[in-house]
Amino acid sequence: MSQLRIVRLTTAVSGEVEATLDDGTREPYTSTSEVIQMALGTAFAVGAPVRLETVSEKSRVIERIEAFDIPPTSPVNVGTITRLATQRFGDPAVHILEVFILTDPKNTVQYRVIDAAVQRVCHAAALARARITFDYAGGELTFIEVDARPPV
């Protein structure tokens, strides 16, 4: 599947989110995973094209979202999240978030985000295109702080 924009998100009390892509079919893809749902919402909000992987070739159930860019609103600053993805991790496998953080002007580092609260703040930081302070252990983001105020 090529990268396509999300043109509609739909949900109800059922807990399932439907994402309709600009693929000409108008048939939605679905997910009950909160991690995938949050990533769909972020991609929709920033207008980022996404590439979805489904559980099988003919399925419309989303297994993961490949890394997508967070388009900058101004020059990209060190300490910002530049890309997001979802992945399955562990045994038993669970959906996790992957974030890509610009650590210096030429390097982006990828981190796993397993904790739901840290995931939510990562999405907020990506949507705000704000600089973050973070800590990690073994490739996993364990702390994040985002501040709307410019650095002093």
N, C-alpha and C positions, 0 to 999 in steps of 0.2 A: 504494500500500500504506500502511495506517495504521501507527502505531508499535505494536509488539508486543514482549513480553518473550521472551527466549530461555529455553526450558525444558529444553533438552538440548544439550550439545556432545559430539561424538564424533570420534575420530580413530584412526588406526592408523599403521603405518610408512609407508603410502602417501604421506603428506605432505598429504593433503586433510583439511580439517576440515568436518564437517557440523554445521549449527546448525538445531535444530528450534525453531520459534516457536510461540507460543500462538495459532495461527490456526485450530485445529480440523482441519487436514489431516494432521498428523503426518509430512508429507513434508519432509525436510530441505533446506535451502539449502546449497550447497557453495562452498568456496574453497580454492585452492592458494596464494594470496597470503599471505605471512607478515604483511604489514601488516594485512590484513583479519582474519586469524586472531587476531592480538593484540588488535585492537579488539573482536572478538566475545568474547574471553575477559574483557576488562575490563568490557564491558557486562553479561555474564553475572554476573561477580563482584559488581558493585554493584547489580544488579537494574534496570538502566536499560532502558526500552523503546527499540527501535531501528526505524528505517525503512531497509529495504534496497533498493538499486537493482540489478536483474539485467541481464545482457547483452542480453536481449530479453524481451518481455512474457510468454512462456510458459516461459522458462528459470528454473532454480533455481540458476544460477551467479551468485554475487554479484559485481557490478561495483564497487560502492562502498557505504559506510555513511554515511547522512546524519548530521549533527551530533546527538549525544545528550548529555544532561545527566549529569554526575557528581553524584549526590545528596550534599549535604553531611551530615556526621555531627554538625556543630556549626555555629555561625555561620560563614559563608564568609569567609575571610581574604584580604586582598590578597596576590597572589603565588601563588595556587593555580590549578590547572587545573580549569576548571568544565565544559568540554565537550570532546568528541573527535569526529572524523570521519575518513573516509578519502576520498581523491581520486586521480584520475589526473593526472599532471603531466609535462611535458617532451615531447621528441620524440627517440627513441620514448617513448611514455607509459609511466610506471611508477607503481605504487601508492605513495602517500605518506600520512603521517599529518598531520592538521591538529589543532592544539591551540588552545584558547581560554583565555587567561590573564586573570584579574582583575587589572588593573594599578592600579586605584584603586577606591574603593567604588562608583563609578557607571559604570566603563568596563571592557569586556572586549575584548582585542585577539586577533586570529586570526593564527597563524603556521603556515607549512609546516614539516614535519620530514621531511627526506629521509634523513639518516644513520640507519642501523639501530640503532646503539648509543644515540644520543640518543632515538630512538623508544622503546626498551625502558625507559630511565629515565623518560621521560614517562609511560608506562603505570604504572610503579611509583609515581610521585608522585601520579598520579590515584587509584590504588587506596588509597594511604595518606592521601589528602586532605591532603597535606603542602605546606607553603610551599616555593617553589623560588626559586633564584637562576638567572637565565638571561641569555644574550646572543643577539643576532640580527644578521643582515645581509641587507638587501634582502627582508625579510618571511620569511626562513628562520631558524628556531631553530638556532643553531650551538653552544650550550653550555647545559648544565643541571646544576644541583646540587640535590639534595634531601637534607635533613638531618632525621633523626627527632627531634633535640633541639629544644626550643623556643628561639626567638631570645633572645639575651641582652640 
